[in-house]
C-alpha cells in the first residue's frame, strides 16, 4: 500500500520529538506533555517507517512509544 503523504508522518514525528526533548530538558514542569509528545512522535514515525519498510526505525519507535507511556505513568505515579 502506497501512502500518499509520508512526509507528514515523518516531519510531524520529527517536530513533536524536538518539542518533547526541549520540554523535558528545560525542566519547567511540562514533562507530562513532553512524554505525550514523545508517544505521538513514536506513532507518527512508526507509521512512516512501517509504510517505508524501515524495520530498524520501526523497532526504535516501539521502544520510544513504550518510554513515552512509562514516562507519563511515572510522572503521575
PDB file of N, CA, C, O and CB in Angstrom:
ATOM      1  N   UNK A   1       0.837  -1.176   0.000  1.00  0.00           N
ATOM      2  CA  UNK A   1       0.000   0.000   0.000  1.00  0.00           C
ATOM      3  C   UNK A   1       0.883   1.242   0.000  1.00  0.00           C
ATOM      4  O   UNK A   1       1.757   1.388   0.854  1.00  0.00           O
ATOM      5  CB  UNK A   1      -0.953  -0.003   1.211  1.00  0.00           C
ATOM      6  N   UNK A   2       0.659   2.115  -0.939  1.00  0.00           N
ATOM      7  CA  UNK A   2       1.399   3.372  -1.003  1.00  0.00           C
ATOM      8  C   UNK A   2       0.629   4.449  -0.254  1.00  0.00           C
ATOM      9  O   UNK A   2      -0.558   4.677  -0.489  1.00  0.00           O
ATOM     10  CB  UNK A   2       1.647   3.799  -2.473  1.00  0.00           C
ATOM     11  N   UNK A   3       1.338   5.100   0.650  1.00  0.00           N
ATOM     12  CA  UNK A   3       0.737   6.202   1.408  1.00  0.00           C
ATOM     13  C   UNK A   3       1.045   7.482   0.657  1.00  0.00           C
ATOM     14  O   UNK A   3       2.192   7.706   0.270  1.00  0.00           O
ATOM     15  CB  UNK A   3       1.276   6.264   2.891  1.00  0.00           C
ATOM     16  N   UNK A   4       0.049   8.324   0.443  1.00  0.00           N
ATOM     17  CA  UNK A   4       0.220   9.487  -0.413  1.00  0.00           C
ATOM     18  C   UNK A   4       1.058  10.601   0.209  1.00  0.00           C
ATOM     19  O   UNK A   4       1.679  11.382  -0.511  1.00  0.00           O
ATOM     20  CB  UNK A   4      -1.113  10.025  -0.779  1.00  0.00           C
ATOM     21  N   UNK A   5       1.081  10.680   1.535  1.00  0.00           N
ATOM     22  CA  UNK A   5       1.807  11.783   2.157  1.00  0.00           C
ATOM     23  C   UNK A   5       2.660  11.304   3.331  1.00  0.00           C
ATOM     24  O   UNK A   5       2.390  11.663   4.477  1.00  0.00           O
ATOM     25  CB  UNK A   5       0.830  12.855   2.627  1.00  0.00           C
ATOM     26  N   UNK A   6       3.695  10.489   3.053  1.00  0.00           N
ATOM     27  CA  UNK A   6       4.544  10.042   4.158  1.00  0.00           C
ATOM     28  C   UNK A   6       5.361  11.178   4.764  1.00  0.00           C
ATOM     29  O   UNK A   6       5.847  11.056   5.889  1.00  0.00           O
ATOM     30  CB  UNK A   6       5.473   8.948   3.683  1.00  0.00           C
ATOM     31  N   UNK A   7       5.517  12.276   4.037  1.00  0.00           N
ATOM     32  CA  UNK A   7       6.282  13.403   4.569  1.00  0.00           C
ATOM     33  C   UNK A   7       5.603  13.978   5.813  1.00  0.00           C
ATOM     34  O   UNK A   7       6.284  14.416   6.740  1.00  0.00           O
ATOM     35  CB  UNK A   7       6.445  14.498   3.497  1.00  0.00           C
ATOM     36  N   UNK A   8       4.261  13.982   5.841  1.00  0.00           N
ATOM     37  CA  UNK A   8       3.556  14.467   7.028  1.00  0.00           C
ATOM     38  C   UNK A   8       3.908  13.611   8.241  1.00  0.00           C
ATOM     39  O   UNK A   8       4.174  14.141   9.319  1.00  0.00           O
ATOM     40  CB  UNK A   8       2.031  14.464   6.793  1.00  0.00           C
ATOM     41  N   UNK A   9       3.910  12.296   8.071  1.00  0.00           N
ATOM     42  CA  UNK A   9       4.232  11.405   9.184  1.00  0.00           C
ATOM     43  C   UNK A   9       5.674  11.614   9.638  1.00  0.00           C
ATOM     44  O   UNK A   9       5.954  11.719  10.833  1.00  0.00           O
ATOM     45  CB  UNK A   9       4.007   9.936   8.782  1.00  0.00           C
ATOM     46  N   UNK A  10       6.577  11.672   8.672  1.00  0.00           N
ATOM     47  CA  UNK A  10       7.995  11.829   9.001  1.00  0.00           C
ATOM     48  C   UNK A  10       8.258  13.147   9.723  1.00  0.00           C
ATOM     49  O   UNK A  10       8.836  13.156  10.810  1.00  0.00           O
ATOM     50  CB  UNK A  10       8.845  11.752   7.733  1.00  0.00           C
ATOM     51  N   UNK A  11       7.835  14.258   9.122  1.00  0.00           N
ATOM     52  CA  UNK A  11       8.155  15.565   9.692  1.00  0.00           C
ATOM     53  C   UNK A  11       7.299  15.907  10.900  1.00  0.00           C
ATOM     54  O   UNK A  11       7.749  16.625  11.793  1.00  0.00           O
ATOM     55  CB  UNK A  11       7.993  16.631   8.647  1.00  0.00           C
ATOM     56  N   UNK A  12       6.082  15.408  10.941  1.00  0.00           N
ATOM     57  CA  UNK A  12       5.262  15.567  12.142  1.00  0.00           C
ATOM     58  C   UNK A  12       5.902  14.869  13.328  1.00  0.00           C
ATOM     59  O   UNK A  12       5.924  15.402  14.437  1.00  0.00           O
ATOM     60  CB  UNK A  12       3.850  15.020  11.909  1.00  0.00           C
ATOM     61  N   UNK A  13       6.426  13.669  13.088  1.00  0.00           N
ATOM     62  CA  UNK A  13       7.121  12.929  14.137  1.00  0.00           C
ATOM     63  C   UNK A  13       8.405  13.612  14.568  1.00  0.00           C
ATOM     64  O   UNK A  13       8.736  13.639  15.753  1.00  0.00           O
ATOM     65  CB  UNK A  13       7.424  11.529  13.669  1.00  0.00           C
ATOM     66  N   UNK A  14       9.121  14.158  13.614  1.00  0.00           N
ATOM     67  CA  UNK A  14      10.374  14.859  13.932  1.00  0.00           C
ATOM     68  C   UNK A  14      10.095  16.096  14.785  1.00  0.00           C
ATOM     69  O   UNK A  14      10.769  16.324  15.789  1.00  0.00           O
ATOM     70  CB  UNK A  14      11.117  15.263  12.635  1.00  0.00           C
ATOM     71  N   UNK A  15       9.113  16.886  14.389  1.00  0.00           N
ATOM     72  CA  UNK A  15       8.822  18.117  15.133  1.00  0.00           C
ATOM     73  C   UNK A  15       8.313  17.834  16.545  1.00  0.00           C
ATOM     74  O   UNK A  15       8.697  18.520  17.492  1.00  0.00           O
ATOM     75  CB  UNK A  15       7.795  18.951  14.379  1.00  0.00           C
ATOM     76  N   UNK A  16       7.451  16.827  16.691  1.00  0.00           N
ATOM     77  CA  UNK A  16       6.975  16.511  18.031  1.00  0.00           C
ATOM     78  C   UNK A  16       8.109  15.973  18.903  1.00  0.00           C
ATOM     79  O   UNK A  16       8.126  16.223  20.108  1.00  0.00           O
ATOM     80  CB  UNK A  16       5.832  15.494  17.962  1.00  0.00           C
ATOM     81  N   UNK A  17       9.053  15.241  18.316  1.00  0.00           N
ATOM     82  CA  UNK A  17      10.207  14.754  19.082  1.00  0.00           C
ATOM     83  C   UNK A  17      11.101  15.913  19.521  1.00  0.00           C
ATOM     84  O   UNK A  17      11.644  15.894  20.626  1.00  0.00           O
ATOM     85  CB  UNK A  17      11.021  13.748  18.247  1.00  0.00           C
ATOM     86  N   UNK A  18      11.253  16.913  18.668  1.00  0.00           N
ATOM     87  CA  UNK A  18      12.055  18.084  19.024  1.00  0.00           C
ATOM     88  C   UNK A  18      11.413  18.823  20.205  1.00  0.00           C
ATOM     89  O   UNK A  18      12.097  19.188  21.162  1.00  0.00           O
ATOM     90  CB  UNK A  18      12.206  19.035  17.804  1.00  0.00           C
ATOM     91  N   UNK A  19      10.102  19.039  20.130  1.00  0.00           N
ATOM     92  CA  UNK A  19       9.410  19.723  21.227  1.00  0.00           C
ATOM     93  C   UNK A  19       9.456  18.897  22.512  1.00  0.00           C
ATOM     94  O   UNK A  19       9.600  19.448  23.603  1.00  0.00           O
ATOM     95  CB  UNK A  19       7.950  20.010  20.842  1.00  0.00           C
ATOM     96  N   UNK A  20       9.334  17.570  22.380  1.00  0.00           N
ATOM     97  CA  UNK A  20       9.455  16.683  23.548  1.00  0.00           C
ATOM     98  C   UNK A  20      10.792  16.905  24.239  1.00  0.00           C
ATOM     99  O   UNK A  20      10.846  17.126  25.449  1.00  0.00           O
ATOM    100  CB  UNK A  20       9.311  15.197  23.131  1.00  0.00           C
ATOM    101  N   UNK A  21      11.870  16.846  23.463  1.00  0.00           N
ATOM    102  CA  UNK A  21      13.195  16.933  24.079  1.00  0.00           C
ATOM    103  C   UNK A  21      13.414  18.298  24.733  1.00  0.00           C
ATOM    104  O   UNK A  21      14.048  18.382  25.784  1.00  0.00           O
ATOM    105  CB  UNK A  21      14.286  16.671  23.033  1.00  0.00           C
ATOM    106  N   UNK A  22      12.901  19.356  24.128  1.00  0.00           N
ATOM    107  CA  UNK A  22      13.046  20.685  24.729  1.00  0.00           C
ATOM    108  C   UNK A  22      12.264  20.800  26.031  1.00  0.00           C
ATOM    109  O   UNK A  22      12.776  21.332  27.015  1.00  0.00           O
ATOM    110  CB  UNK A  22      12.583  21.761  23.751  1.00  0.00           C
ATOM    111  N   UNK A  23      11.027  20.305  26.045  1.00  0.00           N
ATOM    112  CA  UNK A  23      10.216  20.392  27.261  1.00  0.00           C
ATOM    113  C   UNK A  23      10.832  19.616  28.415  1.00  0.00           C
ATOM    114  O   UNK A  23      10.823  20.087  29.553  1.00  0.00           O
ATOM    115  CB  UNK A  23       8.815  19.880  26.993  1.00  0.00           C
ATOM    116  N   UNK A  24      11.361  18.448  28.139  1.00  0.00           N
ATOM    117  CA  UNK A  24      11.973  17.650  29.205  1.00  0.00           C
ATOM    118  C   UNK A  24      13.295  18.281  29.653  1.00  0.00           C
ATOM    119  O   UNK A  24      13.577  18.338  30.850  1.00  0.00           O
ATOM    120  CB  UNK A  24      12.207  16.193  28.729  1.00  0.00           C
ATOM    121  N   UNK A  25      14.097  18.749  28.712  1.00  0.00           N
ATOM    122  CA  UNK A  25      15.401  19.324  29.049  1.00  0.00           C
ATOM    123  C   UNK A  25      15.274  20.640  29.821  1.00  0.00           C
ATOM    124  O   UNK A  25      16.101  20.931  30.686  1.00  0.00           O
ATOM    125  CB  UNK A  25      16.210  19.552  27.780  1.00  0.00           C
ATOM    126  N   UNK A  26      14.251  21.431  29.517  1.00  0.00           N
ATOM    127  CA  UNK A  26      14.082  22.705  30.209  1.00  0.00           C
ATOM    128  C   UNK A  26      13.629  22.537  31.660  1.00  0.00           C
ATOM    129  O   UNK A  26      13.827  23.433  32.481  1.00  0.00           O
ATOM    130  CB  UNK A  26      13.085  23.559  29.466  1.00  0.00           C
ATOM    131  N   UNK A  27      13.025  21.393  31.975  1.00  0.00           N
ATOM    132  CA  UNK A  27      12.603  21.087  33.349  1.00  0.00           C
ATOM    133  C   UNK A  27      11.746  22.219  33.933  1.00  0.00           C
ATOM    134  O   UNK A  27      12.029  22.747  35.009  1.00  0.00           O
ATOM    135  CB  UNK A  27      13.837  20.843  34.246  1.00  0.00           C
ATOM    136  N   UNK A  28      10.689  22.572  33.189  1.00  0.00           N
ATOM    137  CA  UNK A  28       9.827  23.680  33.599  1.00  0.00           C
ATOM    138  C   UNK A  28       8.432  23.209  34.008  1.00  0.00           C
ATOM    139  O   UNK A  28       7.505  24.014  34.098  1.00  0.00           O
ATOM    140  CB  UNK A  28       9.715  24.691  32.473  1.00  0.00           C
ATOM    141  N   UNK A  29       8.286  21.919  34.253  1.00  0.00           N
ATOM    142  CA  UNK A  29       7.017  21.398  34.725  1.00  0.00           C
ATOM    143  C   UNK A  29       6.102  20.851  33.645  1.00  0.00           C
ATOM    144  O   UNK A  29       4.963  20.484  33.933  1.00  0.00           O
ATOM    145  CB  UNK A  29       6.312  22.448  35.452  1.00  0.00           C
ATOM    146  N   UNK A  30       6.569  20.788  32.422  1.00  0.00           N
ATOM    147  CA  UNK A  30       5.751  20.276  31.328  1.00  0.00           C
ATOM    148  C   UNK A  30       6.221  18.901  30.862  1.00  0.00           C
ATOM    149  O   UNK A  30       6.075  18.542  29.694  1.00  0.00           O
ATOM    150  CB  UNK A  30       5.770  21.250  30.162  1.00  0.00           C
ATOM    151  N   UNK A  31       6.787  18.140  31.793  1.00  0.00           N
ATOM    152  CA  UNK A  31       7.323  16.828  31.417  1.00  0.00           C
ATOM    153  C   UNK A  31       6.237  15.870  30.934  1.00  0.00           C
ATOM    154  O   UNK A  31       6.474  15.087  30.015  1.00  0.00           O
ATOM    155  CB  UNK A  31       8.056  16.212  32.595  1.00  0.00           C
ATOM    156  N   UNK A  32       5.047  15.920  31.541  1.00  0.00           N
ATOM    157  CA  UNK A  32       3.972  15.032  31.094  1.00  0.00           C
ATOM    158  C   UNK A  32       3.623  15.305  29.634  1.00  0.00           C
ATOM    159  O   UNK A  32       3.471  14.375  28.842  1.00  0.00           O
ATOM    160  CB  UNK A  32       2.723  15.203  31.982  1.00  0.00           C
ATOM    161  N   UNK A  33       3.497  16.580  29.285  1.00  0.00           N
ATOM    162  CA  UNK A  33       3.215  16.945  27.895  1.00  0.00           C
ATOM    163  C   UNK A  33       4.361  16.495  26.994  1.00  0.00           C
ATOM    164  O   UNK A  33       4.138  16.046  25.870  1.00  0.00           O
ATOM    165  CB  UNK A  33       2.990  18.472  27.763  1.00  0.00           C
ATOM    166  N   UNK A  34       5.584  16.618  27.494  1.00  0.00           N
ATOM    167  CA  UNK A  34       6.745  16.150  26.734  1.00  0.00           C
ATOM    168  C   UNK A  34       6.665  14.663  26.447  1.00  0.00           C
ATOM    169  O   UNK A  34       6.909  14.239  25.317  1.00  0.00           O
ATOM    170  CB  UNK A  34       8.027  16.458  27.484  1.00  0.00           C
ATOM    171  N   UNK A  35       6.328  13.867  27.446  1.00  0.00           N
ATOM    172  CA  UNK A  35       6.216  12.420  27.228  1.00  0.00           C
ATOM    173  C   UNK A  35       5.053  12.092  26.297  1.00  0.00           C
ATOM    174  O   UNK A  35       5.129  11.139  25.522  1.00  0.00           O
ATOM    175  CB  UNK A  35       6.038  11.688  28.566  1.00  0.00           C
ATOM    176  N   UNK A  36       3.982  12.872  26.367  1.00  0.00           N
ATOM    177  CA  UNK A  36       2.877  12.683  25.437  1.00  0.00           C
ATOM    178  C   UNK A  36       3.337  12.961  24.009  1.00  0.00           C
ATOM    179  O   UNK A  36       2.979  12.233  23.083  1.00  0.00           O
ATOM    180  CB  UNK A  36       1.694  13.593  25.810  1.00  0.00           C
ATOM    181  N   UNK A  37       4.130  14.016  23.833  1.00  0.00           N
ATOM    182  CA  UNK A  37       4.681  14.327  22.516  1.00  0.00           C
ATOM    183  C   UNK A  37       5.616  13.222  22.029  1.00  0.00           C
ATOM    184  O   UNK A  37       5.631  12.905  20.840  1.00  0.00           O
ATOM    185  CB  UNK A  37       5.425  15.663  22.555  1.00  0.00           C
ATOM    186  N   UNK A  38       6.389  12.636  22.932  1.00  0.00           N
ATOM    187  CA  UNK A  38       7.251  11.518  22.563  1.00  0.00           C
ATOM    188  C   UNK A  38       6.410  10.360  22.041  1.00  0.00           C
ATOM    189  O   UNK A  38       6.756   9.741  21.034  1.00  0.00           O
ATOM    190  CB  UNK A  38       8.105  11.066  23.764  1.00  0.00           C
ATOM    191  N   UNK A  39       5.307  10.067  22.724  1.00  0.00           N
ATOM    192  CA  UNK A  39       4.419   8.989  22.302  1.00  0.00           C
ATOM    193  C   UNK A  39       3.818   9.283  20.929  1.00  0.00           C
ATOM    194  O   UNK A  39       3.780   8.403  20.069  1.00  0.00           O
ATOM    195  CB  UNK A  39       3.304   8.781  23.335  1.00  0.00           C
ATOM    196  N   UNK A  40       3.350  10.509  20.719  1.00  0.00           N
ATOM    197  CA  UNK A  40       2.783  10.895  19.424  1.00  0.00           C
ATOM    198  C   UNK A  40       3.839  10.802  18.333  1.00  0.00           C
ATOM    199  O   UNK A  40       3.566  10.314  17.237  1.00  0.00           O
ATOM    200  CB  UNK A  40       2.206  12.321  19.484  1.00  0.00           C
ATOM    201  N   UNK A  41       5.044  11.271  18.637  1.00  0.00           N
ATOM    202  CA  UNK A  41       6.146  11.186  17.684  1.00  0.00           C
ATOM    203  C   UNK A  41       6.428   9.738  17.294  1.00  0.00           C
ATOM    204  O   UNK A  41       6.636   9.430  16.121  1.00  0.00           O
ATOM    205  CB  UNK A  41       7.403  11.826  18.269  1.00  0.00           C
ATOM    206  N   UNK A  42       6.432   8.860  18.286  1.00  0.00           N
ATOM    207  CA  UNK A  42       6.703   7.446  18.013  1.00  0.00           C
ATOM    208  C   UNK A  42       5.637   6.848  17.104  1.00  0.00           C
ATOM    209  O   UNK A  42       5.948   6.035  16.233  1.00  0.00           O
ATOM    210  CB  UNK A  42       6.780   6.652  19.323  1.00  0.00           C
ATOM    211  N   UNK A  43       4.382   7.245  17.301  1.00  0.00           N
ATOM    212  CA  UNK A  43       3.313   6.742  16.432  1.00  0.00           C
ATOM    213  C   UNK A  43       3.513   7.247  15.006  1.00  0.00           C
ATOM    214  O   UNK A  43       3.449   6.466  14.056  1.00  0.00           O
ATOM    215  CB  UNK A  43       1.923   7.174  16.967  1.00  0.00           C
ATOM    216  N   UNK A  44       3.752   8.542  14.852  1.00  0.00           N
ATOM    217  CA  UNK A  44       3.904   9.112  13.516  1.00  0.00           C
ATOM    218  C   UNK A  44       5.105   8.523  12.776  1.00  0.00           C
ATOM    219  O   UNK A  44       4.979   8.086  11.632  1.00  0.00           O
ATOM    220  CB  UNK A  44       4.045  10.625  13.609  1.00  0.00           C
ATOM    221  N   UNK A  45       6.257   8.512  13.423  1.00  0.00           N
ATOM    222  CA  UNK A  45       7.447   7.975  12.770  1.00  0.00           C
ATOM    223  C   UNK A  45       7.334   6.462  12.607  1.00  0.00           C
ATOM    224  O   UNK A  45       7.856   5.899  11.645  1.00  0.00           O
ATOM    225  CB  UNK A  45       8.710   8.332  13.571  1.00  0.00           C
ATOM    226  N   UNK A  46       6.653   5.805  13.546  1.00  0.00           N
ATOM    227  CA  UNK A  46       6.423   4.369  13.411  1.00  0.00           C
ATOM    228  C   UNK A  46       5.593   4.051  12.177  1.00  0.00           C
ATOM    229  O   UNK A  46       5.905   3.113  11.444  1.00  0.00           O
ATOM    230  CB  UNK A  46       5.734   3.825  14.652  1.00  0.00           C
ATOM    231  N   UNK A  47       4.537   4.826  11.943  1.00  0.00           N
ATOM    232  CA  UNK A  47       3.732   4.629  10.735  1.00  0.00           C
ATOM    233  C   UNK A  47       4.550   4.900   9.477  1.00  0.00           C
ATOM    234  O   UNK A  47       4.487   4.142   8.509  1.00  0.00           O
ATOM    235  CB  UNK A  47       2.497   5.536  10.761  1.00  0.00           C
ATOM    236  N   UNK A  48       5.318   5.990   9.502  1.00  0.00           N
ATOM    237  CA  UNK A  48       6.172   6.317   8.363  1.00  0.00           C
ATOM    238  C   UNK A  48       7.147   5.178   8.076  1.00  0.00           C
ATOM    239  O   UNK A  48       7.328   4.790   6.923  1.00  0.00           O
ATOM    240  CB  UNK A  48       6.942   7.623   8.624  1.00  0.00           C
ATOM    241  N   UNK A  49       7.768   4.648   9.116  1.00  0.00           N
ATOM    242  CA  UNK A  49       8.743   3.572   8.915  1.00  0.00           C
ATOM    243  C   UNK A  49       8.064   2.277   8.472  1.00  0.00           C
ATOM    244  O   UNK A  49       8.640   1.504   7.707  1.00  0.00           O
ATOM    245  CB  UNK A  49       9.538   3.330  10.202  1.00  0.00           C
ATOM    246  N   UNK A  50       6.849   2.039   8.948  1.00  0.00           N
ATOM    247  CA  UNK A  50       6.108   0.853   8.510  1.00  0.00           C
ATOM    248  C   UNK A  50       5.807   0.924   7.018  1.00  0.00           C
ATOM    249  O   UNK A  50       6.060  -0.028   6.280  1.00  0.00           O
ATOM    250  CB  UNK A  50       4.801   0.708   9.307  1.00  0.00           C
ATOM    251  N   UNK A  51       5.263   2.063   6.580  1.00  0.00           N
ATOM    252  CA  UNK A  51       4.937   2.218   5.162  1.00  0.00           C
ATOM    253  C   UNK A  51       6.182   2.196   4.277  1.00  0.00           C
ATOM    254  O   UNK A  51       6.130   1.732   3.138  1.00  0.00           O
ATOM    255  CB  UNK A  51       4.177   3.514   4.943  1.00  0.00           C
ATOM    256  N   UNK A  52       7.288   2.693   4.797  1.00  0.00           N
ATOM    257  CA  UNK A  52       8.532   2.704   4.033  1.00  0.00           C
ATOM    258  C   UNK A  52       9.380   1.461   4.238  1.00  0.00           C
ATOM    259  O   UNK A  52      10.468   1.356   3.672  1.00  0.00           O
ATOM    260  CB  UNK A  52       9.333   3.908   4.394  1.00  0.00           C
ATOM    261  N   UNK A  53       8.902   0.527   5.031  1.00  0.00           N
ATOM    262  CA  UNK A  53       9.578  -0.735   5.325  1.00  0.00           C
ATOM    263  C   UNK A  53      10.974  -0.512   5.938  1.00  0.00           C
ATOM    264  O   UNK A  53      11.943  -1.175   5.568  1.00  0.00           O
ATOM    265  CB  UNK A  53       9.697  -1.571   4.048  1.00  0.00           C
ATOM    266  N   UNK A  54      11.046   0.436   6.880  1.00  0.00           N
ATOM    267  CA  UNK A  54      12.278   0.693   7.628  1.00  0.00           C
ATOM    268  C   UNK A  54      12.147  -0.016   8.972  1.00  0.00           C
ATOM    269  O   UNK A  54      11.733   0.586   9.962  1.00  0.00           O
ATOM    270  CB  UNK A  54      12.538   2.244   7.816  1.00  0.00           C
ATOM    271  N   UNK A  55      12.498  -1.280   8.997  1.00  0.00           N
ATOM    272  CA  UNK A  55      12.221  -2.119  10.167  1.00  0.00           C
ATOM    273  C   UNK A  55      13.004  -1.699  11.407  1.00  0.00           C
ATOM    274  O   UNK A  55      12.479  -1.777  12.518  1.00  0.00           O
ATOM    275  CB  UNK A  55      12.534  -3.556   9.846  1.00  0.00           C
ATOM    276  N   UNK A  56      14.242  -1.258  11.238  1.00  0.00           N
ATOM    277  CA  UNK A  56      15.033  -0.818  12.382  1.00  0.00           C
ATOM    278  C   UNK A  56      14.448   0.410  13.038  1.00  0.00           C
ATOM    279  O   UNK A  56      14.387   0.500  14.264  1.00  0.00           O
ATOM    280  CB  UNK A  56      16.449  -0.541  11.961  1.00  0.00           C
ATOM    281  N   UNK A  57      14.015   1.362  12.220  1.00  0.00           N
ATOM    282  CA  UNK A  57      13.397   2.579  12.752  1.00  0.00           C
ATOM    283  C   UNK A  57      12.071   2.250  13.420  1.00  0.00           C
ATOM    284  O   UNK A  57      11.731   2.841  14.445  1.00  0.00           O
ATOM    285  CB  UNK A  57      13.186   3.618  11.634  1.00  0.00           C
ATOM    286  N   UNK A  58      11.316   1.308  12.850  1.00  0.00           N
ATOM    287  CA  UNK A  58      10.049   0.896  13.450  1.00  0.00           C
ATOM    288  C   UNK A  58      10.284   0.298  14.837  1.00  0.00           C
ATOM    289  O   UNK A  58       9.558   0.615  15.779  1.00  0.00           O
ATOM    290  CB  UNK A  58       9.326  -0.122  12.544  1.00  0.00           C
ATOM    291  N   UNK A  59      11.284  -0.557  14.967  1.00  0.00           N
ATOM    292  CA  UNK A  59      11.602  -1.137  16.274  1.00  0.00           C
ATOM    293  C   UNK A  59      11.982  -0.046  17.274  1.00  0.00           C
ATOM    294  O   UNK A  59      11.568  -0.091  18.433  1.00  0.00           O
ATOM    295  CB  UNK A  59      12.748  -2.161  16.146  1.00  0.00           C
ATOM    296  N   UNK A  60      12.756   0.918  16.833  1.00  0.00           N
ATOM    297  CA  UNK A  60      13.151   2.027  17.692  1.00  0.00           C
ATOM    298  C   UNK A  60      11.926   2.816  18.161  1.00  0.00           C
ATOM    299  O   UNK A  60      11.872   3.238  19.316  1.00  0.00           O
ATOM    300  CB  UNK A  60      14.130   2.951  16.953  1.00  0.00           C
ATOM    301  N   UNK A  61      10.946   3.017  17.282  1.00  0.00           N
ATOM    302  CA  UNK A  61       9.747   3.772  17.647  1.00  0.00           C
ATOM    303  C   UNK A  61       8.880   3.002  18.633  1.00  0.00           C
ATOM    304  O   UNK A  61       8.205   3.606  19.467  1.00  0.00           O
ATOM    305  CB  UNK A  61       8.937   4.113  16.402  1.00  0.00           C
ATOM    306  N   UNK A  62       8.892   1.672  18.547  1.00  0.00           N
ATOM    307  CA  UNK A  62       8.183   0.868  19.552  1.00  0.00           C
ATOM    308  C   UNK A  62       8.798   1.133  20.928  1.00  0.00           C
ATOM    309  O   UNK A  62       8.077   1.290  21.913  1.00  0.00           O
ATOM    310  CB  UNK A  62       8.248  -0.660  19.201  1.00  0.00           C
ATOM    311  N   UNK A  63      10.124   1.181  20.992  1.00  0.00           N
ATOM    312  CA  UNK A  63      10.799   1.479  22.250  1.00  0.00           C
ATOM    313  C   UNK A  63      10.456   2.893  22.723  1.00  0.00           C
ATOM    314  O   UNK A  63      10.129   3.089  23.894  1.00  0.00           O
ATOM    315  CB  UNK A  63      12.323   1.320  22.094  1.00  0.00           C
ATOM    316  N   UNK A  64      10.527   3.873  21.832  1.00  0.00           N
ATOM    317  CA  UNK A  64      10.236   5.256  22.218  1.00  0.00           C
ATOM    318  C   UNK A  64       8.782   5.410  22.676  1.00  0.00           C
ATOM    319  O   UNK A  64       8.508   6.124  23.641  1.00  0.00           O
ATOM    320  CB  UNK A  64      10.522   6.208  21.043  1.00  0.00           C
ATOM    321  N   UNK A  65       7.861   4.750  21.994  1.00  0.00           N
ATOM    322  CA  UNK A  65       6.463   4.793  22.409  1.00  0.00           C
ATOM    323  C   UNK A  65       6.280   4.215  23.799  1.00  0.00           C
ATOM    324  O   UNK A  65       5.544   4.763  24.618  1.00  0.00           O
ATOM    325  CB  UNK A  65       5.591   4.042  21.416  1.00  0.00           C
ATOM    326  N   UNK A  66       6.957   3.099  24.062  1.00  0.00           N
ATOM    327  CA  UNK A  66       6.904   2.483  25.384  1.00  0.00           C
ATOM    328  C   UNK A  66       7.495   3.415  26.434  1.00  0.00           C
ATOM    329  O   UNK A  66       6.944   3.552  27.526  1.00  0.00           O
ATOM    330  CB  UNK A  66       7.650   1.141  25.384  1.00  0.00           C
ATOM    331  N   UNK A  67       8.611   4.055  26.108  1.00  0.00           N
ATOM    332  CA  UNK A  67       9.232   5.005  27.037  1.00  0.00           C
ATOM    333  C   UNK A  67       8.302   6.181  27.317  1.00  0.00           C
ATOM    334  O   UNK A  67       8.241   6.666  28.446  1.00  0.00           O
ATOM    335  CB  UNK A  67      10.569   5.514  26.475  1.00  0.00           C
ATOM    336  N   UNK A  68       7.575   6.646  26.292  1.00  0.00           N
ATOM    337  CA  UNK A  68       6.618   7.731  26.490  1.00  0.00           C
ATOM    338  C   UNK A  68       5.501   7.340  27.438  1.00  0.00           C
ATOM    339  O   UNK A  68       5.107   8.125  28.300  1.00  0.00           O
ATOM    340  CB  UNK A  68       6.033   8.159  25.166  1.00  0.00           C
ATOM    341  N   UNK A  69       4.990   6.121  27.278  1.00  0.00           N
ATOM    342  CA  UNK A  69       3.931   5.631  28.169  1.00  0.00           C
ATOM    343  C   UNK A  69       4.451   5.497  29.595  1.00  0.00           C
ATOM    344  O   UNK A  69       3.784   5.917  30.541  1.00  0.00           O
ATOM    345  CB  UNK A  69       3.385   4.275  27.674  1.00  0.00           C
ATOM    346  N   UNK A  70       5.629   4.918  29.754  1.00  0.00           N
ATOM    347  CA  UNK A  70       6.227   4.774  31.082  1.00  0.00           C
ATOM    348  C   UNK A  70       6.443   6.147  31.727  1.00  0.00           C
ATOM    349  O   UNK A  70       6.164   6.332  32.912  1.00  0.00           O
ATOM    350  CB  UNK A  70       7.567   4.008  30.992  1.00  0.00           C
ATOM    351  N   UNK A  71       6.938   7.100  30.944  1.00  0.00           N
ATOM    352  CA  UNK A  71       7.156   8.451  31.465  1.00  0.00           C
ATOM    353  C   UNK A  71       5.882   9.095  31.940  1.00  0.00           C
ATOM    354  O   UNK A  71       5.865   9.731  32.994  1.00  0.00           O
ATOM    355  CB  UNK A  71       7.791   9.318  30.418  1.00  0.00           C
ATOM    356  N   UNK A  72       4.794   8.940  31.173  1.00  0.00           N
ATOM    357  CA  UNK A  72       3.517   9.532  31.595  1.00  0.00           C
ATOM    358  C   UNK A  72       2.983   8.876  32.843  1.00  0.00           C
ATOM    359  O   UNK A  72       2.474   9.555  33.736  1.00  0.00           O
ATOM    360  CB  UNK A  72       2.490   9.425  30.487  1.00  0.00           C
ATOM    361  N   UNK A  73       3.091   7.553  32.919  1.00  0.00           N
ATOM    362  CA  UNK A  73       2.616   6.833  34.106  1.00  0.00           C
ATOM    363  C   UNK A  73       3.423   7.218  35.340  1.00  0.00           C
ATOM    364  O   UNK A  73       2.851   7.484  36.397  1.00  0.00           O
ATOM    365  CB  UNK A  73       2.693   5.316  33.882  1.00  0.00           C
ATOM    366  N   UNK A  74       4.729   7.247  35.214  1.00  0.00           N
ATOM    367  CA  UNK A  74       5.587   7.565  36.361  1.00  0.00           C
ATOM    368  C   UNK A  74       5.471   9.024  36.778  1.00  0.00           C
ATOM    369  O   UNK A  74       5.663   9.341  37.952  1.00  0.00           O
ATOM    370  CB  UNK A  74       7.035   7.243  36.036  1.00  0.00           C
ATOM    371  N   UNK A  75       5.166   9.902  35.863  1.00  0.00           N
ATOM    372  CA  UNK A  75       5.039  11.310  36.203  1.00  0.00           C
ATOM    373  C   UNK A  75       3.898  11.520  37.184  1.00  0.00           C
ATOM    374  O   UNK A  75       3.976  12.381  38.062  1.00  0.00           O
ATOM    375  CB  UNK A  75       4.821  12.150  34.946  1.00  0.00           C
ATOM    376  N   UNK A  76       2.829  10.728  37.035  1.00  0.00           N
ATOM    377  CA  UNK A  76       1.688  10.828  37.936  1.00  0.00           C
ATOM    378  C   UNK A  76       1.621   9.684  38.928  1.00  0.00           C
ATOM    379  O   UNK A  76       0.660   9.583  39.690  1.00  0.00           O
ATOM    380  CB  UNK A  76       0.417  10.879  37.147  1.00  0.00           C
ATOM    381  N   UNK A  77       2.637   8.812  38.930  1.00  0.00           N
ATOM    382  CA  UNK A  77       2.617   7.626  39.803  1.00  0.00           C
ATOM    383  C   UNK A  77       3.207   7.836  41.158  1.00  0.00           C
ATOM    384  O   UNK A  77       3.241   6.909  41.967  1.00  0.00           O
ATOM    385  CB  UNK A  77       3.330   6.522  39.160  1.00  0.00           C
TER     386      UNK A  77
END
